[in-house]
Amino acid sequence: MSSQELYQQYQQTMRKIADVKFSSAVLQWDQETYLPPKAASIRGQQLATLSEIAHQLFSNEKLGQLLNQLVEKNDLSENEKRNIELTLEDYNKNKKYSSAFVRKLTEQINRSFHAWIESRKQNNFSVFETELDKLIDLKKQEADILGYQHHPYNALLNEYEKGATVDLIDRVFEKLLPAIKNIYEQIRKKPQVDDGFLKQHYAKQQQWDWGMWLIKQLHFDFEAGRQDISEHPFTTSFANTDVRITTRINENDFSSMTWSCIHEVGHALYEQGLPEEEYGLPLGEAASLGIHESQSRLWENNVGRSLAFWKFYFPELQKRFPNQLKNISVEAFYKAINKVEPSLIRTEADELTYHFNVVIRYELEKKLIEGSLKTSDIPAFWNEHYQSYLGISPTNDKSGCLQDVHWSHGSFGYFPTYSLGSLYAAQFFSTISSATNNSLQAIEQGDSRFILNWLRENIHSYGRKFTSEELCKRTTGTTLDIQYFVDYILLKYGLIYNL
């Protein structure tokens, strides 16, 4: 059999596995948007069955033999070779799991998610605690199954950011936190900007209509996706032709929905930009969670919180909310949406203090996985560290340790990618600005297509072909450098707060 015949056989097998995985993803999306309350138990069974089937297909010995045949072929294209290399790596990792463990983990994630939903309703962490404790125990087992050096958390980190380790993330925060703390201390001494007009009543339907209009302007393809409401905003994709995003609306805080929409659109544009011909294969997947987050943070912050952006969009916003914004200038609006103030809610935190929110979760996760912190200690640890880092402490669990959906999904190792994403975003956006003439003027005129085109060409089109650091160096000329982010923050807040 020729190399191309073998490769076609590989493609067919991987796309069959993808079909099963994405069928499961559709059920998970439905679970977080429209699932009737009584359906939770059976939905968990359905998800577990599909996960088990996908695992069995992807650990089949015939697939392993096929991959080992193909990896020896010398007449495959560069992209075909890379697909095989990455799939073989994934296959060998997948073989470490038993079908029974995959099913058990999926079932526990389902129970944990619904316990998290109920605990938020009751505003009581103890409702979530038992199921979360069981899930953490399974994640510890998963770290052992995957194998690791130096720290069990490394195994889980690597699932979201290939090559990331506790040592690497620690070094990033050791450089980043002093820099942003210094800027934060300077800002605290300055007169605070007024954002009171953002806390007025903004009707739910009007916000929804505004958000839907805005994401269309940012080139979200509604023929290849949709937006809905969920408890926690997220993006999921079943193919680049079917990408779902969700948002949430707070009628007494305008900021909550708008930047949630822009953030998730950043994720969605990445998914819609992945090569359709690589469906089911590594080169049809995102490079990493850090790179994925760079896309959402770039659109949300570097673009969506810029003065240039709002010089174009603010007049439309004023038309939609005339009573709330009729006497507000675009400059006042710009300052308000960039107000630096300690926040209990990570997704609504400013660009500066956001990273304190992330590091608290990172430190907590490390201790949970290494076993030096008990699940029952989470609220106390959370509250103590918010007080230490930000000088504030939650008055209830819903605004504290119950705010994020990630642990209910078993996503331990995910949170550090939020900070990495912001750092990559600043570096990418600086490169885009340098490579594009009159970039600010274009944004002021409502033209963001040049940004999307650059991202499509330099990030989206490659899928998983390169690691995060390889991709960063390829597109910007250097690996991750936090100075881009520090310079960006200094410039922005220097002007807003007259530092």
C-alpha positions in Angstrom: 0.0 0.0 0.0 1.4 3.4 -1.0 2.1 6.2 1.5 -0.9 8.2 0.3 -3.2 5.2 0.6 -2.0 4.7 4.2 -2.3 8.4 4.9 -5.9 8.4 3.6 -6.7 5.5 5.9 -5.2 7.5 8.8 -7.3 10.5 7.9 -10.5 8.4 7.8 -9.8 6.9 11.2 -9.0 10.2 12.8 -12.0 11.9 11.4 -14.2 9.1 12.7 -12.7 9.6 16.2 -13.3 13.3 15.8 -16.9 12.7 14.9 -17.4 10.9 18.2 -15.6 13.5 20.2 -17.5 16.4 18.7 -20.8 14.6 19.2 -19.9 14.5 22.9 -18.9 18.2 22.7 -22.4 19.0 21.3 -24.0 17.3 24.3 -21.6 19.2 26.7 -22.6 22.5 25.0 -26.3 21.6 25.4 -25.6 20.7 29.1 -24.4 24.2 29.8 -27.1 26.1 27.8 -30.4 24.3 27.5 -30.3 21.0 29.4 -33.5 20.3 31.5 -32.7 19.8 35.2 -33.9 16.2 35.3 -31.7 15.2 32.3 -28.4 15.6 34.2 -27.9 12.0 35.3 -28.6 10.4 31.9 -26.6 13.1 30.1 -23.6 12.0 32.3 -24.1 8.5 31.1 -24.3 9.5 27.5 -21.1 11.6 27.8 -19.3 8.8 29.5 -20.3 6.3 26.8 -19.1 8.6 24.0 -15.8 9.3 25.8 -15.2 5.6 26.3 -15.9 4.9 22.6 -13.6 7.7 21.5 -10.9 6.4 23.8 -11.2 2.8 22.5 -11.0 4.0 18.9 -7.9 6.1 19.6 -6.1 3.3 21.5 -6.8 0.6 19.0 -3.7 -1.4 18.1 -4.4 -1.2 14.4 -4.2 2.6 14.6 -0.9 2.3 16.4 0.5 0.0 13.7 -0.7 2.4 11.0 1.0 5.4 12.7 4.2 3.5 13.1 4.2 2.6 9.4 3.5 6.1 8.4 6.2 7.7 10.6 8.8 5.7 8.6 7.6 7.0 5.3 9.9 9.6 3.6 7.5 10.7 0.8 4.9 12.5 2.9 4.6 16.3 2.7 5.9 18.4 5.6 2.3 18.9 7.0 1.5 15.2 6.6 4.6 14.2 8.5 3.8 16.7 11.3 0.3 15.3 11.6 1.6 11.8 12.0 4.2 12.8 14.6 1.7 14.7 16.7 -0.9 12.0 16.4 1.6 9.3 17.4 2.5 11.3 20.4 -1.2 11.7 21.3 -1.8 8.0 20.7 1.0 6.9 23.0 -0.3 9.2 25.7 -3.9 8.0 25.2 -2.7 4.4 25.6 -1.8 5.1 29.1 -5.4 5.5 30.1 -7.8 2.6 30.6 -11.3 2.8 29.2 -12.6 2.3 32.7 -10.7 5.4 34.0 -11.9 7.5 31.1 -15.5 6.6 31.8 -15.1 7.1 35.6 -13.5 10.6 35.0 -16.2 11.7 32.6 -19.0 10.6 34.9 -17.4 12.4 37.8 -17.0 15.6 35.8 -20.7 15.4 35.0 -21.6 15.1 38.7 -19.2 17.8 39.6 -20.6 20.2 37.1 -24.1 19.9 38.3 -23.0 20.1 41.9 -21.2 23.3 41.0 -24.4 24.7 39.4 -26.4 23.9 42.6 -23.7 25.2 44.9 -23.8 28.6 43.0 -27.6 28.6 43.4 -27.2 28.0 47.1 -24.1 30.2 47.4 -22.5 27.4 49.4 -19.2 25.8 48.6 -20.0 22.7 50.8 -22.6 21.6 48.2 -19.7 21.3 45.7 -17.0 20.1 48.0 -17.7 16.3 48.1 -17.9 15.9 44.3 -14.9 18.2 43.7 -12.8 16.2 46.2 -13.6 13.1 44.2 -12.6 14.8 41.0 -9.3 16.1 42.5 -8.5 12.6 43.5 -9.0 11.4 39.9 -6.8 14.3 38.6 -4.1 13.2 40.9 -4.4 9.7 39.5 -4.3 11.1 36.0 -1.1 12.9 36.8 0.4 9.6 37.9 -1.0 7.9 34.7 0.6 10.5 32.4 3.8 10.6 34.3 5.8 13.7 35.3 9.1 15.0 36.6 9.5 17.1 39.7 5.9 18.0 40.3 2.6 16.2 39.6 1.0 19.4 38.4 3.5 19.4 35.5 1.5 16.5 33.9 -1.7 18.5 34.0 -0.1 21.8 32.8 1.3 19.9 29.8 -2.2 19.0 28.7 -3.0 22.7 28.1 0.4 24.2 27.3 2.8 21.7 25.9 6.2 21.9 27.6 5.0 24.1 30.4 6.2 23.3 33.9 5.8 24.6 37.4 9.3 26.0 37.2 8.5 27.9 33.9 5.2 29.3 35.2 6.8 30.3 38.5 9.5 32.2 36.6 6.9 34.0 34.5 5.0 35.2 37.6 8.3 36.1 39.4 9.0 38.5 36.6 5.5 39.7 36.0 4.0 40.3 39.5 6.6 42.8 40.8 6.3 44.8 37.5 2.5 45.0 37.7 2.5 45.5 41.5 4.7 48.6 41.0 2.3 50.0 38.4 -0.6 49.2 40.6 0.9 51.0 43.6 1.5 54.1 41.5 -2.2 54.0 40.3 -3.5 53.7 43.8 -2.0 57.1 44.7 -3.8 58.8 41.8 -7.3 60.1 41.6 -9.7 57.3 40.6 -11.6 57.4 37.3 -15.4 57.5 37.4 -17.2 54.4 36.1 -20.5 54.9 37.9 -22.4 55.3 34.6 -21.5 51.7 33.7 -23.3 50.5 36.9 -26.7 51.9 35.8 -29.6 49.7 34.6 -29.0 48.4 31.1 -31.9 46.2 30.0 -31.1 42.6 29.2 -32.7 42.5 25.7 -30.9 45.8 24.7 -27.6 44.4 25.8 -28.2 41.2 24.0 -29.0 43.0 20.7 -26.0 45.2 21.1 -23.7 42.2 21.8 -25.0 40.3 18.8 -24.5 43.4 16.6 -21.0 44.0 17.9 -19.7 40.4 17.4 -20.9 40.5 13.8 -18.9 43.7 13.2 -15.9 41.8 14.5 -16.3 39.2 11.8 -17.9 36.4 13.7 -19.5 34.2 11.0 -23.0 33.5 12.1 -23.4 31.0 9.3 -20.7 29.0 11.1 -21.6 29.6 14.7 -24.1 31.1 17.2 -24.2 32.8 20.6 -26.2 31.8 23.6 -26.5 32.5 27.4 -24.7 30.3 30.0 -23.8 30.4 33.7 -20.1 31.0 32.7 -19.1 32.4 29.2 -17.3 29.9 27.1 -16.4 28.9 23.5 -16.7 25.4 22.0 -16.2 24.1 18.5 -17.3 21.0 16.6 -15.6 22.1 13.4 -14.5 25.4 12.0 -17.9 25.5 10.4 -19.7 25.2 13.8 -18.4 27.3 16.6 -20.6 28.1 19.6 -20.0 31.0 22.1 -21.9 32.0 25.2 -22.1 35.1 27.3 -23.9 36.3 30.4 -25.7 39.5 31.2 -25.8 41.7 34.3 -28.4 44.4 33.9 -26.6 46.5 36.5 -23.1 46.3 35.0 -22.7 47.1 31.4 -19.1 45.7 31.3 -20.1 42.2 32.1 -21.6 41.2 28.7 -19.7 43.4 26.2 -16.2 42.3 27.0 -17.4 38.7 27.5 -18.7 38.8 23.9 -15.5 40.3 22.6 -13.4 37.8 24.5 -15.3 34.8 23.3 -15.3 36.1 19.8 -11.5 36.1 19.9 -11.6 32.3 20.7 -14.3 31.8 18.1 -12.4 33.6 15.3 -9.4 31.3 16.0 -11.6 28.2 15.7 -13.3 29.5 12.6 -9.9 30.2 11.1 -8.5 26.7 11.5 -7.9 24.8 8.2 -11.1 22.9 7.4 -9.2 20.3 5.3 -7.4 19.3 8.5 -10.6 18.4 10.4 -9.9 15.7 13.0 -6.1 16.0 12.6 -3.6 17.9 14.7 -3.1 20.7 12.1 -6.8 21.4 12.4 -6.5 22.1 16.1 -5.4 25.1 18.1 -1.7 25.3 19.0 -2.3 25.5 22.8 -4.5 27.0 25.4 -2.0 29.8 25.9 -2.2 30.7 22.2 -6.0 30.3 22.2 -6.2 32.7 25.2 -3.9 35.2 23.3 -6.6 35.5 20.7 -9.4 36.3 23.1 -7.3 38.6 25.2 -6.0 40.4 22.1 -9.5 41.2 20.9 -10.9 41.9 24.3 -8.1 44.2 25.6 -5.6 45.3 23.0 -8.5 46.0 20.6 -11.7 46.1 22.6 -10.5 48.3 25.4 -8.6 50.7 23.2 -9.6 54.4 22.6 -9.3 53.9 18.8 -11.9 51.1 18.9 -14.4 53.2 20.8 -14.0 56.3 18.7 -15.8 54.3 16.1 -18.2 52.2 18.2 -19.2 54.6 21.0 -21.6 56.7 18.8 -23.6 53.5 18.0 -23.6 52.5 21.7 -24.9 56.0 22.7 -27.8 55.5 20.2 -28.7 52.2 21.9 -28.4 53.5 25.5 -29.1 57.3 25.2 -30.3 57.7 28.8 -27.3 56.1 30.3 -24.6 57.6 28.1 -26.0 60.8 26.6 -23.6 63.1 28.6 -20.6 60.8 28.5 -17.6 61.5 26.2 -15.7 58.7 24.5 -12.7 59.7 26.5 -14.6 59.3 29.8 -16.0 56.0 28.6 -12.5 54.8 27.6 -11.1 55.6 31.1 -14.1 53.9 32.8 -13.7 50.6 30.9 -10.0 50.6 31.9 -10.5 51.5 35.5 -7.9 49.7 37.7 -9.6 48.5 40.8 -9.3 45.2 42.8 -12.1 42.8 41.7 -13.3 39.6 43.2 -14.4 38.4 39.7 -11.6 37.3 37.4 -13.5 37.6 34.2 -14.4 41.2 35.0 -11.0 42.2 36.4 -8.9 45.0 34.8 -5.9 44.0 32.7 -3.5 44.8 35.6 -5.0 43.1 38.6 -6.3 40.2 36.4 -3.0 38.4 36.9 -3.3 38.4 40.7 -6.6 36.6 40.2 -4.9 34.0 38.0 -1.9 33.4 40.3 -4.2 32.8 43.3 -5.9 29.9 41.4 -2.5 28.6 40.1 -1.0 28.5 43.6 -4.2 26.8 44.9 -4.2 24.2 42.2 -0.6 23.3 42.7 -1.2 22.7 46.4 -4.4 20.6 45.8 -2.6 18.4 43.3 0.5 17.9 45.4 -1.7 17.2 48.4 -0.6 20.0 50.7 -4.1 21.6 50.7 -7.4 19.8 51.3 -10.5 20.5 49.3 -12.3 21.7 52.4 -9.6 24.4 52.8 -10.3 26.1 49.4 -12.6 28.9 50.7 -10.2 29.9 53.4 -7.1 29.8 51.2 -9.0 31.8 48.5 -10.2 34.5 50.9 -6.8 34.8 52.6 -4.9 35.3 49.3 -7.4 37.8 47.8 -6.8 39.8 51.0 -3.1 39.4 50.6 -2.8 40.2 46.9 -5.6 42.6 46.4 -6.7 43.9 49.8 -10.2 42.5 49.4 -12.0 39.4 50.5 -15.2 37.7 49.2 -18.3 38.0 51.4 -19.7 34.8 49.9 -18.7 31.7 48.0 -20.4 32.7 44.7 -18.2 35.7 44.3 -15.2 33.8 45.7 -14.2 30.2 45.0 -17.3 29.2 43.2 -17.0 31.8 40.4 -15.1 29.7 37.8 -16.5 26.7 36.0 -13.1 25.1 35.3 -12.7 22.8 38.3 -16.1 21.3 37.7 -14.8 20.3 34.3 -11.6 18.9 35.8 -9.6 21.6 34.0 -6.7 21.7 36.5 -3.6 23.2 34.8 -5.7 25.6 32.7 -5.6 28.9 34.7 -1.9 29.8 34.0 -2.7 29.9 30.3 -4.8 33.0 31.0 -1.8 35.0 32.0 0.4 33.5 29.3 -2.4 34.4 26.8 -2.3 38.1 27.9 1.5 38.1 27.5 1.4 36.5 24.0 -1.4 38.9 23.0 0.6 42.0 23.8 3.6 40.6 21.8 1.4 39.7 18.8 -0.5 43.0 18.8 2.8 45.0 18.9 4.0 43.0 15.9 0.7 43.6 14.0 0.9 47.3 14.7 4.5 47.5 13.6 3.8 45.5 10.4 0.7 47.6 9.5 0.7 51.2 8.3 -1.9 53.4 10.0 -3.2 50.7 12.2 -4.8 53.1 14.8 -6.5 55.1 12.1 -7.9 51.9 10.6 -9.3 50.8 14.0 -10.8 54.3 14.5 -12.6 53.8 11.2 -14.1 50.5 12.4 -11.7 48.4 10.3 -10.3 45.4 12.2 -10.1 43.1 9.2 -6.4 43.7 8.9 -5.9 42.3 12.4 -7.9 39.2 11.6 -6.1 38.7 8.3 -2.7 38.8 10.1 -3.9 36.3 12.8 -5.3 34.0 10.1 -2.1 34.0 8.2 0.4 33.8 11.1 -1.5 31.9 13.8 -4.7 30.2 12.7 -3.5 28.6 9.5 -0.9 26.5 11.3 -3.0 24.6 13.7 -0.8 22.6 16.1 2.1 22.5 13.7 4.3 24.6 16.1 4.6 24.8 19.8 3.6 28.1 21.5 7.1 29.3 21.7 8.0 28.2 18.2 4.9 30.0 16.9 5.7 33.1 18.9 9.3 33.3 17.6 8.2 32.6 14.1 5.7 35.5 14.1 7.4 38.1 16.3 11.1 37.2 16.0 11.5 36.2 19.6 10.1 33.8 22.2 7.7 35.0 24.9 8.9 38.3 26.4 6.8 39.9 29.2 8.3 43.3 28.4 5.8 43.8 25.6 3.0 43.5 28.1 4.7 45.7 30.7 5.3 48.4 28.0 1.7 48.2 26.8 0.3 48.5 30.3 2.7 51.4 31.2 1.7 53.3 28.1 -2.1 52.7 28.5 -2.3 53.4 32.3 0.4 56.1 32.2 -2.0 58.1 30.0 -5.2 57.2 31.9 -3.8 57.9 35.3 -1.1 60.4 34.4 1.7 58.3 35.9 
